[in-house]
Amino acid sequence: MAFIRPYTSADWNDTATICRATLPPSLQHSEAAVRLAPYLWTHPYTLLNPNNCFVLDDGTGHVVGYVIGSSDVHRMAADYGCFMDFVGGKGSLEGVPPALLEHARREVGTQPADLENLQPPLIPDPTDSTRMMINETHFLQQIYSPRWLLLDSSQTPLRKKLISRTKYRAVMHINILSSHQQQGWGRAMIKTFLESIAKDGARGLQIGVSGENTKVLAFYEKCRFRVEPGGEEEGGVWMVRDVSETGW
């Protein structure tokens, strides 16, 4: 029987696999996006905010879903230096085996020379001028900079506005493999996450929904999230929820 439990370092590979398996179609065919995705949307949260990270265990120790995030993205940004050291080869993190550490550093690669000017996510394909391709440097700039990953992105001004508010400083990512979807686990995992950030004093939560995945909006609305107007102009949807709001 599946159950929800706190994340542990032994779940590193399973959560990375889930992150990659649930990427939007626009990223699934990019080697760079698939390789780097967990270092953008999974590992920073589990390493820096383990108290706010939970997994769905299928009952055998195998992870089939996760809900992760931070109760205060500004506090996470202040602590982000140790994650940059971790991927950059300058330090280690408790609970991460040396072999896994070396594997992570090989997957991420070196820090871009310029972290001040965020490059666009898409660039012309050098082999076909009629096509665009994923810009690996754009993702690396986010991995190596809490400014671009967490606080300030020229691609998402609405998110910058939300984060600047005192209220909506908690962030969340949730992914569940198809084998365990539509069974009530998503709602249960969100409740577990909300309880964890409430203990930290969080007042409001924000989430981002890819423009390729708007079919999930109805689910989040049932969980008392509401759409913040303007996100669709940036190619996605931003939603917020008051932590104290009751009713499902």
N, C-alpha and C positions, 0 to 999 in steps of 0.2 A: 504494500500500500504506500503510495507516495505521501510525502510530508514535507513541510517547510522547516528549515533549520538555518542557523547562522552559517555564513560562508567561512570556510577554512582554507588554508594555503594548499591543501590537497585538491581543492576544486579549481585550481588555476587552469589546467588544460581543458577541463569540461566547459568552463565559462567562456574560454577563448573560442572553443569550437561552436558554442551556441551563438556567440556574437557574430562569427563569420557566416554561420548557416542562415541567419536571419537578416543579413544585409539587404538593403533595397536593390532591385534589379540593376540600377545604374552603376552600382559598385561591385556587383558579383563577378563581373568579367575583367576586373582590373587586378592584376597580381599585387600591385602596390597597396591598393585599398584593402584587399583581403588580408594581406600580411600585417598591415599596420592597424587595422580596425580595433582589435582588442586593446591596443596601447592608447587609443583615443577614448573609447567608450566603455571599457571594462576594467582593465588592470589599475588605472590611476585611482579609481573609486575603491576597489577591494583592498588595495595596499594602504591607502591613506585614511579610509573611513570604514574599517571592518565592522564597527558597531552598527552601521547603517546598511549592511549588505547581507542578503539572505538568498538561499538557493532552494529549488524544488528538487528534492531527492526522490528518485523513483522507488525507493524502498530497498535498493541493493547497494547504495553508496554512489550510484551514477547520477549526475546532475542533469536534469532535463529542462531547467529554467532558472532564471535568477531575477531578483529585483535589487538594484544597487543604486547608490547615490551619495548625497551629502546633505546634512542638515543645514549647512551654511557654506555656500560656494566661495564666499570671500575668505573664510577661515581655511578652506581647502587650498585656495590659491596661495595663501601665506605659507602653507606647509608643503607646497609643491616642489620646493627645491630638492628634497630628498628623492622624489621620483625622477627628476631630471638627472640627478647624480647616478641613480640606479641604472637608467637606460644608457647613460653616457659613460659608464664604466668607472665612476669615481667613488662609488660606495655600494653598500649592500643594504638589504632590508630584512628585518627579522622574519623568520619563517620561510624565506625563499631559499631553496637548496642551491648550492653553487652551480650545478649543472644547468638548472633552470635559468639561473641568472645569466650564464653565458649564452644560452639559447636566445633569451630575450634580447640581449645586446646585438647578437647577429641579425635577428629579425628587424630590429629598428634601424641600426646603422648610425652613422655619425650625425652630429648636430649641423644644421645648415649654417652657413656663414652669416646670413642676414636673418635676424629674428625681429627686426623692427618694422619691416614692410611685408605685410602678409600678401603672398601671391594668390592669384585666383585658383579655384579648385579645378578648373578645366583649362587646358592649353591645346593649341593645334597639334595634331598628330604629325610628327615629322615625316612619316611614311605615306601620309595621305592628307593633303591640305584641305580636303572637304570634310574631314572628321575632327572631332575633339577627343582628347584623352584625359584621364585622371592625372593631375599634377602631384606627383609624390612629394615635392618640396612643400606644398601647401599643407599636407598632413603632417610632415615632419616639423614644420614650424609650430603647429599646434601641440604636438607631443612634447616639444622642448620649451614651450612657453605657456604658463598659466594664463597669461594675458589673452592669447588667441584661443586657447581651448575653453577657458572658463568665464572670462570677464568681458572681453572686448573684441568683437569680430565685425569687420566692415561688411561681412556678408549677412549679418543678422542684427540690424540695429534695434529691432523690437526686443530681442532677447537682452541686449545691452540695457535697454530701458527697464525691463522687468527686474534684472539683477541689481540695478542701481537703487531700486526701492528697498526699503527696510523689510517689507513683508515677505516677498517671494524669493527668498535666498536659498531655499532648499531645492535640490534638483534630483531627478530620478530617471533611471533607465530600467526597463523591464522587457525581458524576452523569454518566450517559452516555446519549446519545440512543438511542432504540429501534433505529435503523438499525445500531448497533454493539454492541448487547447480546448476551449469550450467545455471545460469540466468544473469551472468555478475557481480554478487555481489563481487566475489573474487577479480577481477581486480579493481573494484571501491574501495574496502576496502584497498587494497594495496596502491592505489594512495593517499587515505586519510592519511594512516600511513606515507608514504614518505613525504607528505607535512608537517606533524607534526614534523618529525625528522629533516627535512631541516631547519625549523625555529630554531631548537636547534643547528644548525651548523654541523650536521652529514654529513660525506662525503661518507660513504659506509655502506652497510647493509649485514648481513650474516643470513642465515637460515639453519636449519638442517632438512633433510628429512629421515624418517625411511627407512631402507632397505626393510621393508614390504609394503612401500607405494610409490614405485618409479614410479607408474603410473601417479603421479602428476608432474613429472619433465617437461613434455611437456608444461603444463600450466605455470609453473614458467619461463620456457625459453621464452614463449610468452610475459611474463611480464619483459623481459630483465635481468633475472637472468642467471648466467652461473655457470657451475659445476667446483668446485675446485678439481683437480685430487688427489686421495689418500684417500678420505673419504670412498670409497667402501671397502677398506681394513679394516676399522673399523666397518663395518656392516651397514653403512648408507651413505648418500650423503650430502656434504656441498656445498651450493651455495652462491654466492655473487652478489651484484648489486651496481653500482655506483648510489648514490642518484641523481646526476645531470643528469643522462642519460635520454634522451627523446625518445618518440616513443613507441607505444604499438602494 
